[in-house]
Each structure stands twice: as structure tokens, then as C-alpha cells.
Amino acid sequence: MTDERKNVLKRMNELVEAISYHDRKYYVDDDPEISDFEYDMLVKELEGLESDYPDMMFPESPTQRVSGEPLDEFPQVEHGLSMLSLDNCYSPEELREFDQRVSKWLEGESVEYVVELKVDGLGIALIYEEGMLVRGATRGDGRTGEDVTSNVKTIRSIPLRLAPGSALAGAEVRGEVYMPTESFSRLNNEREEAGLTPFANPRNAAAGSIRQLDPRVAASRPLEAVFYSLSHSDGPMPSTHHQCLDALRQSGLRTCPHVARFRSIGEVLDHIMAWESRRDTVGFEVDGMVVKVDSLDQQTRLGHTAKNPRWAIAYKFPPKQMTTKLLEIRVQVGRTGALTPVAVLEPVEIGGVSVSRSTLHNEGEVRRKGLMIGDQVLVERAGDVIPQVVKPIVERRTGDETEFVMPTHCPACGSETAREEGEAVRRCVNASCPAQVKERLLHFCSRDAMDLDGIGPSLIDQLVDSELVDDAADLYSLSPSDLTGLEGVADRSSANIVAAIDSSRARGFERLLFALGIRHVGATTARDLARAFGDIDAIISAPEDELSKVPGIGAVVASSVRQFFDRTENLSLVERLRGQRLNMTASNPRSGPLEGKTFLFTGELRSMSRQEAGSLVESLGGQVASSVSKAVDFVVAGENPGSKLANARKLSKKILHEEEFLRVVKAD
């Protein structure tokens, strides 16, 4: 090897170590040491060297987190040691019985317990050889799992190379892949905006993401991981579980937060009872606490049954579930024509909220759960997740229950419905269906679209039913006299509504594009399209392959955009909106004093809405983010800010109060 190649290899290794170190500081320790710019420069230098010397690329290089072609199926792998499930208990009495069994089997020896949060996610096992991640597998049935290495590598909190000096150079570690609740809510909002079925809960979202055959899909999902077990090490094993957790942390692996040790089961119970009321404060789903004997020697002597270890137990928190009656299943028609069955429930209070409805997503979901009208059903509401019908209580059926049949014709207009191949959703094929018209208008008027203040479901119903409005363009021809006399609309409010409609003509082009309700095009995608093409005419004339080249768009969205603008009625709507002087040209996103700066807003602003503040930033060349990340430069904190502010402080982001923000935008 020439001296030049030796120097390049040395530098590539230094960069891999440096980037891996800063990944740990950022994603695991929440304690970054360098700026985003400095980090990006390290990555850019490494990418340049790898491009020039591809034969010397390290397999554990951080640039290789997303690589490889989609798989046809996951290979099956056998676990060296079975991944046993934990026995559960649900009351203090049951936990004391567990303690008594442990004491009996250990013949009265003193026992110290470790108590950890039980993260509700998907179990995984990772194998490291010589400090390098070589395999990641799901738990499967405990003996055999699926090799999901390519997807595991996309999770930034999982190191591809263990920290220098790690005692676990050759080891198997076990943990949980999960999705933070805020990220889950954001992902579901994006899916609903795009016309996709939302995930039922964070655990399902995490499990579905890690089992995607295409690693690029997994990489696009906000997954995290924590580790709770060192199941094997080529080197000396620690003597206690608590020391194992320390070894995991020192190796750069994130462990469960809030770990505590206790010498009596009474102290353990006090700790668990204190956490039961705090479980919604940690930012991820927690369904209980895990209690483990700390001594590994005692664990070995306690052994396990065919299914469960005798040295550990999960204390499960009371689930946020209640049983109620399924009164009927109504079918709603969305703006894209999607027919969605909705469970109408006998009202029941769950987690302090009265629940009377729950979406059932599609007819396949109703069949899969085996629901019948009149069933007693188990309904769940975990954290801020939307209520869901978990299952019917079959044992309580009386014989009076009736089967649900999905209508073959639209319940709103009577037109035939159809289900496209590969889709779970049935749709009304009539674009003039009044239910679709109303939903499209509601979407057009919504806050993130054209934000037409004063126009809600009741007014939309009246405008369509009275034939004053057939589509969004008709809104701009309304006069106060058209509105006066409608239920809930007074003389003064009618003038205010018309004024709000008139002022919306100045909304940014990306908001109009989102407001059109193109299937799969959410607010972010609309912004990307607007910036890439500049105006509506360029998008209308763009071929599908050109649309798909826009970062973040892809073939599915490109096809949907092309289909939308290939329809005569949609082109007619665009022309009528143009005639109403709506903004159909994007402002130059690269020009302006805030170019290259990204802002995040949290809390309520006094001088303007967050949407208006975001539009102001974009008009000055800046960008607006929806979550805290490395890309964010400024976090603007209004009154009653949410968890984003705490996350921003952890990442040492610049915090601006409203007055400071106004000075920044006025100065620029």
C-alpha cells in the first residue's frame, strides 16, 4: 500500500471514529459537542474520500446506514440463547408473591432488585463482533427471529461501531425498538394528510417500520432504541445486571432511563406506584415496570421455566381500556372518496376523556377484528393516541348482534364504490359526491391550508346544501348577503367571513397547493413541489418522471399529482381559482436575509399565529421545521410551550422569545 493510501485510510478511520462519537453524543447522550455545520463538514469529508477510494470504505461507516436493495423476504435466524418473555403481574399482592418465590428459591439470601421502565416496542437482539454491528434480529417466537440488520442500521441511536475501549467487543445485546409518542403523532398526521391509514399505536408503528423490506422506508421513520440486557460477552461478564447496563452505556448503547435499585420489595412497590401516574411524561409508551434480581449469579441459580425467567417479572400498569357497547357502524366519505367505517359507541370515560366514536379504518379491519354491531367491545386510549376498538368480547354475545356489511354504493350520493387492487380502502367514484365536496372544502379552509377563519363544518354543510358553493372557487364569489340568514351567521360575522376569504388570496402558493387536496400531498410535500417548480403551470405540465425526481416525492406521490392534473375538472378548478387572483407562484425560497436558517415554533404567539410567523420566515428566505432536529437554528418559544422547548434546550439550540424573534425578522 502506498503512503498516500495509508494516509487516506488513517484519515477515513479518524473520521469514522469522530462521526460515531458525535452520533453518540447527539443521539444517545443528548449532549452534542460540535455544531451541526462542523458535523456536516466531517460527513462531507468522509463521503468525498469514500467516493475517491471506494475500495477502502469501512463497512461500519456512518455513511452506510441506508444501503442495499429491498429484500424479497427476511432471512430467519436462530437466537443463541432464547429470548424469553417476562411473566406479568398486575397487583402489589402478585409482586410480593414473586418476591416470596425468589426468597424461597434462594433460601433466604438477601436480594437487591433493579427496576426499569418497560418500553412498549419491538424486541431486538444485536450481535457485535470486534466492536462492529454484524446482525440485528427480531425476537420472533423467542427461538427464531428475522434478520433485520439493514433496517436496524438506519436507527441513529444504534452504533454501527461500539465506543473505543468498550468491554463488549464481541457481545449480544438485547433491547427494544420504539417510536416516541410525539414522532408517532406527527407520522400519523402526515399519513392522514397523504390519504394513508394511520397506525393504531406507537408499538405497531415501530414493529411495522422495522419489518419493512425496503430499508429506505425504515430510515424515513422516527425510530429509537434502548437496551436492557447483555445476554452474552466474549470477555468477562459483569457480576450484576446494573453493571451490565453501565457496560452498555459505556459502549455507546442507550439504556432505559430512570433505572433504580432497591433492597426490599416494599421500596420497589413505592417506586412503581409513584411512576404509574408519571408514565405519560417520558415521551414514549410505557406499559409497566420490569423488576429484575440484580445479581447475575442469583439469576443463574434461579433459572427459568420453558417460557419465563424466574428472576424477573413485569409489573403491568392498568391499561387505559374500558368495555362498552358498539351501537352502530357508520360509513363516512372523505375528500378523496375513501369510505371509512366509524364505530359509534355507548359513551365511556377512558383516561379522563369521554369516548363515543372510534375509526375502524377500513372494512378489512372490521373483519379482522370480528366485530358485530351490538357487541360489547374493549376500547383503548393510551396516552394521546386516538381511541381504538381493540376487540369484541365474544363471550358476552346474546345472539342479537348483526354483521356489518360495507356498502357497495356511496351512502352520501348513491354512486358505485370501488376498491383498487392492492388497496384496503373502498372509494366513491363520483367526484361530485356532496360528502366529498364538503370534505374537500373543509380541507381547503383548514388552518394549514387556506386558513379561512369562521368557516367550519356547519357552515360548509349549509353552503353546499343550499347550492351556494360547489367547489373552493365559489367561496371567493360569496357576498355578506349570501351568508346572512344562514344558521349561526349574523350580519357582522358574515362580513368578517367574506373579509377572511378575501385576505386568503395572499396566502403562499404552497398552501394553495396543499389546499387542493391532491391525494398523498401533505403540507410538507406541497412546499417541496412549490419550491422545486416555482408555479402551478410548471407542475401541471411536468411529466411524472420529473415530478418523482423532487427529493421526498417518489413514484407514488408523482403518480397521484399527475393523475390529479390530468383530470379536466381539476384543471377547471385551478383556472377558476386563478381568476379569483389566488397566489399561484412560489416566492424564491433561496433569496432573502434568512436564507439557510431554519426556525421551529412552539407555544402560542401574541402578535400573530404560528402559521403567520412561519409564512413571514419563508417570505424572508428561511425555512420552518415541525420538530427539533440538527437542522433547526432557532426555536421560537411562545406562551405555554410544549416538549419541543425542553428537547431544544437539550440540544443547545438558540431559544428566541417572541420579542427577540420580531427583532430578528424586522432587522432582516
NORJO-V429452 format. One line per field, one symbol per residue. phi: phi as a letter, one per 30 degrees, with the letter a starting at -180 (. if undefined). psi: psi as a letter, one per 30 degrees, with the letter a starting at -180 (. if undefined). burial: I if it has 16 or more other C-alpha atoms within 10 Angstrom, else O. A space follows every 10 residues. Layout:
# NORJO-V429452
phi: ???
psi: ???
burial: ???
This chain:
# NORJO-V429452
phi: .deddddddd dddddedddd dddddddcdh bdcbdedddd dddddddddd ddbddcdddc eedcdcajde ddadddbcdd bedddddcbb bedddddedd dedddchidd bccccbdcdc bcdbbcccbh icdcabbddi cjcbbcdced dedddddcdd bddeiddceb acbbabcbbe dddddddddd ddddicdddd aedddddddd cddcdddedd cdcbbbbbac dabdcdddcb dddddddddd djcdcddidb cbcbddddde dddddedcdd ccibdbclbc cbdddddded ddiaddcbdd cbacdddedd bbcbcddabc cccddcidcc dbdccdebcb iibdcbbadc iadddddddi dbdjddbccb bchcdddbdd adcedcdcjc dbddbdddbd dcbiddcbbd diccccbddd dceeddeddd dddeddedcd hddjcbedde edddddidbc adddedcdce ddcdjdeicc eddddddddd ddddededed ddddddidei cddddddddd ddcjadddde cddedddddd eididddedd dddddddedd dddedddddc iddbbddddc ckdceicccb cbiccddadd dddddddddc jdbbccbdad ddcbccccdh dcdedddddd chddccdedd dddddddd
psi: kleeeeeeee eeeeeeeeee efeeeefefh ikflleeeee eeeeeeeeee eeiffgkkfg kffgejlllk lelkkkkkke kkillkkllg leeeeeeeee eeeefghglk kkkkklkjkj bkklkkkkkh fkkfkkkleb geekakjhee eeffjfgjkf klkkgkghej lklkakklkk eeeeeeeeee eeegglklle leeeeeeeef gkfjfeeeff kiklklkgkj fkkfakklfl eeeeeeeeef fgkklklhkl klflfeeeee eeeefefgfg ffglkkgakk kkkekeeeee eealafekkf gllkjklkki llkakjeljl klklfgfkjj kkkjlkkkkk hgkkkflkkg dleeeeeefh kkkfkklkkk jkbgkkkkje lliefgkfff lkkkkkkfkk fefglllljl kfkfkkkkfj fgkeeeeeee eeeeflefcf ijkfjaeeee eeeeeggfkf aeefeffkle feekfkkgjl eefeeeeeee eeffffllee eeeeffhkkf jaeeeeeeee eefeleeeee fkleeeeffk kfdleeeeee eeeeffkeee eeeeeeeefg hljgkkljff klfgkfkkkk kklkkeflle eeeeeeeefg fllklflklf fkekjjjakh lafeeeeeee ghlkkkleee eeeeeee.
burial: OOOOOOOIIO OIIOIIIOII IIIIIIIIIO IIOOOOOOIO OIIOOIIOII OOOOOOIOOI IIIOIIOOOO OOOOOOIOIO OOIIIIIIIO OIOOIIOIIO OIOOOOOOOO IOIIIIIIII IIIIIIIIIO IIIIIIIIII OIOIIIIIII IIIIIIIIII IIIOOIIIII IIIIIIIIII IIIIIOIIII IIIIIOIIII IIIOIIIOII IIIIIIIIIO IIIIIIIIII IIIOOOIIOI IIIIIOIIII IIIIIIOOOO IIOOIOOIIO IIOOIIOOII OOOIIIIIII IIIIIIOIIO OIOOOOOIII IIIIIIIOOI IIIIIIIIII IIIIIIIIII IIIIIIOIOI IOOOIIIIII IIIOOIOOOO IIIIIIIIII IIIOIOIIII IIOOOOOOOO OOOIOIOOII IOOOIOIIOO OOOOIIIIIO OIIIIIIIII IIIIIIOIII IIIIIOOOII IIIIOOOIII IIIOIIOIOI OOIIOOOOIO OOOIIOIIOI IIOIIOIIII IIIIIIIIII IIIIIIIIII IIIIIIOOII OIOIOOIIOI OOIOOOIIII IIOIIOOOOO OOIIOIIOOI OIIIIIIOII OIOIIOIIII IIIIIOOOOI OOIIIOIIII IIIIIOIIOI IIIIIIIIOO OOOIIOOIOO IOIOIIOIOO IOOOOOOO
